[in-house]
Amino acid sequence: MPVVTDLTQLQLFMDFVEKTAHRECPGGLKGCALNGESDMRCRLGPKYFLDKHAVTTDRTSQQTTPSFFLFVNLLFFVVIN
């Protein structure tokens, strides 16, 4: 009986892995070598992965603000005087 239970749990786990791979991985479980023509994620290449797993999509942290320029100007005048 325990072997049957273990096999059932193993089959459930393998089904979960297969479904997750088909959903998350470009090319699914078999990869882009076999599914390169049918899977759009394979044709997108690394861009699919990088867009999906970007660290941040917030562009405001990369923009300079007017307060930054004010701070730099004040620092400049303090150093000159």
N, C-alpha and C positions, 0 to 999 in steps of 0.2 A: 503493500500500500504506500509506504513512503516514497518509493521510486516513482510511482505513478504521479504522486503529488509534485515531486521534484521535476519530472518531465513536463507537467502542465505549467508549472511556474516558469520553467526554461522557455517553453513555447510562447507564453505570454510576453516574456522579456524580449525574445527575438522578434516577435511581431512589433513590439514597441520600438525597438532599434530600427527595424526596417521602415516603419512609417515615419519615424523622425528623420531618418536619412533621406527619404524621398521628399520630405517637406523642406528640410534645411540645407541639404547639400546640393551644389550644382551637379547635375547629372544623376541625382538620386544615389541609390545604393551601389549601382554599377559604375558610376563615375562618368565623366565627359568622354572618355575613350569610346564607350559604346552608345551613349545617348547625346552625343555632341550636336547632332542635327535636330533632334526633337525637343531638347530642353533649352529654353531661352536663356536660362542662367549660365549655361556653358558658353553661349555666344557673347554674353556680356563680359565674361572673363573676370579678372580681379575686381573690376568696378562693382560688380554685384556684392561681393564680400565686403569691400571697403565701405560702400554706402550703407550696407545693413549693419555693420559693426563699427561705425564711426564713433570715436571717443566723444566728440561733441559736435553738435550741429549749430551751436550758438555762435553766430558771427559777431555779436556785440563785444565779446572779449578781445577780438582782434582789431577792433576799430579804435582809433584814438579819439578822445573826447576833448571838448573845449577846456575842461578843467585841467587836463593834462598839459595843454599848451600854456595855460595860465601858470601852472606850477613851474614849468620849465622856464618861462620868462621871469618869474619872480626869483627863481634860483640863479638865473643869469645875472640879474641886477644886484643880487646880494653878493655874488662872487666878484663883480666888477667894483663895487663900492667897498 
